[in-house]
Amino acid sequence: MVSLPDSVAVVTGAASGMGRSMAEAFADEGASVVVVDVDEDGATDVAEHIRSGGGDAIAVIGDVTDADSVDEVVDRTIDEFGTIDVLCNNAGVLDDFTPVGDASDELWYGVIDVNLHGPFLLTRAALPELQQGDDEGVVINTASIAGKVAGGGGAAYTTSKHGLIGFTKQLSHDYGPEIRANAICPGAVETGMTDQMIEEMEAMTADTPAQRYAQPEEIAAVAVFLASDDASFVHGTAVDVDGGWLVD
Ligand SMILES: NC(=O)c1ccc[n+]([C@@H]2O[C@H](COP(=O)([O-])OP(=O)(O)OC[C@H]3O[C@@H](n4cnc5c(N)ncnc54)[C@H](O)[C@@H]3O)[C@@H](O)[C@H]2O)c1
């Protein structure tokens, strides 16, 4: 039995990595999916892949840092599917582990813009749709273990992900029970973001309980759970999906 029947899910950064896996997993669970990304070819490919497997998906080329583009994402979703039930603010960029003394204004604002301002813009634009209807709206924000401890990124990345967890809690506080907002905190995951640092990820995860990095599908499975009624009493939390990275 599918766990997201008749749901409409918007996933940002869905052209690759975890966003792609989330979009495909949501479609497998019966949701209609809006694949949002700045990467036109990638987003189109993901939507076509979902449709070719019998699922329902459209690609919307959108930049989460741009208010007009975000409005377009919401408008296209309403035109195509009528509402928004699940919003996954997943698009993100890394900061090459740059410490504060070496971070340019451009790097700082660029990372904050995508990782924190983007989720704010799209959540605000989607709120009326998420609040509509009898069922609660669901927001899932892809944070990181860098949202809980230092060292999982540089200054801008760590700050953005700590901020995203705070944003998730405040959203939950202000809009529960109509909206169920949660964050996911992945550890090291093999995606487009990290494919140049596989050796580093192996070293970073060697001492964790799982002793390995993750595949994106392992994070998407948790997103499906959080989007489903199985998570009906899960509000405002930041779920570690990190192979136990944070146990020590
Ligand atoms: N890979 C990891 O180890 C890891 C760990 C913890 C958290 N994360 C977080 O997971 C999320 C997904 O990252 P990933 O690892 O799958 O990386 P990825 O690079 O494979 O995917 C990120 C996607 O976001 C898109 N994107 C970037 N800027 C955008 C914008 N302004 N508007 C719309 N789309 C944009 C990119 O085109 C890309 O398709 C990010 O928020 C990242 O910070 C990743």
The ligand as a Tripos MOL2 file, in Angstrom:
@<TRIPOS>MOLECULE
LIG
   44    48     1     0     0
SMALL
NO_CHARGES

@<TRIPOS>ATOM
      1 N1         25.7440   15.1340    0.5230 N.am      1 LIG1
      2 C1         25.8960   15.2110    1.8280 C.2       1 LIG1
      3 O1         26.7770   14.5420    2.4070 O.2       1 LIG1
      4 C2         24.9780   16.0930    2.6450 C.ar      1 LIG1
      5 C3         25.0070   15.9650    4.0360 C.ar      1 LIG1
      6 C4         24.1410   16.7150    4.8100 C.ar      1 LIG1
      7 C5         23.2390   17.5780    4.2000 C.ar      1 LIG1
      8 N2         23.2360   17.7010    2.8460 N.ar      1 LIG1
      9 C6         22.2270   18.5890    2.2630 C.3       1 LIG1
     10 O2         21.3960   17.8300    1.4080 O.3       1 LIG1
     11 C7         20.7750   18.6840    0.4440 C.3       1 LIG1
     12 C8         20.8720   18.0410   -0.9230 C.3       1 LIG1
     13 O3         22.2460   18.0200   -1.3080 O.3       1 LIG1
     14 P1         22.9020   16.8180   -2.1350 P.3       1 LIG1
     15 O4         23.9820   16.2770   -1.2750 O.co2     1 LIG1
     16 O5         21.8500   15.9250   -2.6520 O.co2     1 LIG1
     17 O6         23.6380   17.6590   -3.2660 O.3       1 LIG1
     18 P2         23.4410   17.7800   -4.8530 P.3       1 LIG1
     19 O7         24.4670   18.7690   -5.2480 O.co2     1 LIG1
     20 O8         23.4420   16.4360   -5.4840 O.co2     1 LIG1
     21 O9         21.9750   18.3940   -5.0060 O.3       1 LIG1
     22 C9         21.6850   19.7410   -4.7280 C.3       1 LIG1
     23 C10        20.7560   20.2410   -5.8120 C.3       1 LIG1
     24 O10        20.3550   21.5860   -5.4720 O.3       1 LIG1
     25 C11        20.2850   22.3090   -6.6810 C.3       1 LIG1
     26 N3         20.3540   23.7450   -6.3880 N.ar      1 LIG1
     27 C12        21.4480   24.4510   -5.9940 C.ar      1 LIG1
     28 N4         21.1330   25.7500   -5.8660 N.ar      1 LIG1
     29 C13        19.8140   25.8610   -6.1810 C.ar      1 LIG1
     30 C14        18.9080   26.9640   -6.2390 C.ar      1 LIG1
     31 N5         19.3070   28.2190   -5.9640 N.pl3     1 LIG1
     32 N6         17.6110   26.7240   -6.5760 N.ar      1 LIG1
     33 C15        17.2130   25.4670   -6.8950 C.ar      1 LIG1
     34 N7         18.0360   24.3940   -6.8790 N.ar      1 LIG1
     35 C16        19.3190   24.5900   -6.5190 C.ar      1 LIG1
     36 C17        21.4570   21.8090   -7.4970 C.3       1 LIG1
     37 O11        21.3240   22.1080   -8.8770 O.3       1 LIG1
     38 C18        21.4110   20.3190   -7.1990 C.3       1 LIG1
     39 O12        20.6210   19.6130   -8.1360 O.3       1 LIG1
     40 C19        21.4860   20.0330    0.5890 C.3       1 LIG1
     41 O13        20.6730   20.9230    1.3190 O.3       1 LIG1
     42 C20        22.7390   19.6980    1.3680 C.3       1 LIG1
     43 O14        23.2150   20.7910    2.1040 O.3       1 LIG1
     44 C21        24.0960   16.9840    2.0600 C.ar      1 LIG1
@<TRIPOS>BOND
     1     1     2 1
     2     2     3 2
     3     2     4 1
     4     4     5 ar
     5     4    44 ar
     6     5     6 ar
     7     6     7 ar
     8     7     8 ar
     9     8     9 1
    10     8    44 ar
    11     9    10 1
    12     9    42 1
    13    10    11 1
    14    11    12 1
    15    11    40 1
    16    12    13 1
    17    13    14 1
    18    14    15 2
    19    14    16 1
    20    14    17 1
    21    17    18 1
    22    18    19 2
    23    18    20 1
    24    18    21 1
    25    21    22 1
    26    22    23 1
    27    23    24 1
    28    23    38 1
    29    24    25 1
    30    25    26 1
    31    25    36 1
    32    26    27 ar
    33    26    35 ar
    34    27    28 ar
    35    28    29 ar
    36    29    30 ar
    37    29    35 ar
    38    30    31 1
    39    30    32 ar
    40    32    33 ar
    41    33    34 ar
    42    34    35 ar
    43    36    37 1
    44    36    38 1
    45    38    39 1
    46    40    41 1
    47    40    42 1
    48    42    43 1
@<TRIPOS>SUBSTRUCTURE
     1 LIG1         1 GROUP 0 **** ****
